Amino acid sequence: MPVANAEIAELFERYAALLEIEGANAFRVRAYRNAARTIENLPQSAAGMVDEGADLSELPGIGEDLAGKVQAIVESGSFRELDELEGEVPEGLAALSDLPGLGPKRTAQLHRELGVDDL
């Protein structure tokens, strides 16, 4: 079953949040968030575009690297880099950053300063 645009966007959003918790470069975080919005708002299926051999790097906010990741997600159904990062960040921190009023930056601060790992 093909991967839906919303699923790809969610993977990129989750990756961006974990990158932000880790203290990654703000431009890198923004690139994943922009790519998530672009994919989510596509009028056609990203999986269909990959199947047709379309150049996804021509989409706004999608460079060669992100186009390759979209293609890998479509072909494998998973996002290897996200899987690796989820192994490095305490599992509960992502859920914590989903709470209203707590974003990735504040979650990272709570983890760093108070040792909070989960709800």
C-alpha positions in Angstrom: 0.0 0.0 0.0 1.5 3.4 -1.0 2.6 5.8 1.7 0.2 8.8 2.0 1.5 12.4 1.8 0.3 12.9 5.4 2.4 10.0 6.6 5.5 11.4 5.0 4.8 14.8 6.4 4.3 13.3 9.9 7.7 11.5 9.7 9.4 14.8 8.7 7.6 16.7 11.5 8.6 14.1 14.1 12.2 14.1 12.8 12.3 18.0 13.0 11.0 17.9 16.6 13.6 15.3 17.7 16.3 17.3 15.9 15.2 20.4 17.8 15.2 18.5 21.1 18.8 17.4 20.3 19.8 21.0 19.7 20.4 20.6 15.9 20.9 23.6 13.6 17.8 25.6 13.4 18.0 25.8 9.6 18.1 22.0 9.4 15.0 21.8 11.6 13.2 24.4 9.5 14.1 22.5 6.3 12.3 19.4 7.5 9.3 21.4 8.7 9.1 23.2 5.4 9.4 19.9 3.5 6.6 18.4 5.7 4.3 21.3 4.7 5.2 21.0 1.1 4.5 17.2 1.0 1.3 17.5 3.0 -0.1 20.2 0.7 0.8 18.5 -2.6 -2.2 18.2 -4.9 -1.0 14.7 -6.0 0.5 11.7 -4.3 4.2 11.9 -3.6 4.3 8.1 -4.0 2.7 8.5 -7.4 5.3 11.1 -8.3 8.1 8.8 -7.3 6.6 6.0 -9.3 6.4 8.3 -12.3 10.1 9.2 -11.9 9.3 12.9 -11.2 12.1 15.1 -9.8 10.9 15.8 -6.3 13.8 18.3 -5.8 11.9 20.7 -8.1 9.2 21.1 -5.4 9.5 24.1 -3.1 11.6 23.4 0.0 12.7 20.0 -1.2 16.3 19.7 -2.2 18.2 16.7 -3.5 18.7 15.3 0.0 15.1 15.5 1.1 13.9 14.3 -2.3 16.0 11.2 -1.8 14.5 10.7 1.7 11.0 11.0 0.3 11.8 8.4 -2.3 13.3 6.1 0.3 10.2 6.5 2.5 7.9 5.7 -0.4 10.0 2.6 -1.4 10.6 1.2 2.0 7.8 2.6 4.1 10.2 3.8 6.8 12.6 6.7 7.5 15.9 5.2 8.6 17.3 8.5 10.0 14.2 9.0 12.1 14.5 5.4 13.5 18.2 6.1 14.4 17.4 9.4 16.1 14.5 7.8 18.0 17.1 5.4 19.4 19.2 8.3 20.7 16.5 10.5 22.2 14.6 9.2 25.3 11.3 7.9 24.0 9.2 10.0 26.4 10.6 13.3 25.3 8.8 13.3 21.9 5.5 12.7 23.7 6.3 15.4 26.2 6.9 18.0 23.4 3.4 17.2 22.1 1.8 18.7 25.2 0.2 22.1 24.8 2.7 24.8 25.9 5.7 22.4 25.7 7.6 22.5 22.4 10.8 20.8 21.6 13.0 23.6 23.0 11.3 23.6 26.4 11.3 19.8 26.4 15.0 19.8 25.8 15.5 22.4 28.6 13.4 20.3 31.1 15.5 17.2 30.1 18.8 19.0 30.4 18.2 21.0 33.6 15.8 18.7 35.5 16.4 15.3 34.0 12.8 14.9 32.9 12.6 12.0 30.4 8.9 11.4 30.1 5.4 12.4 31.3 
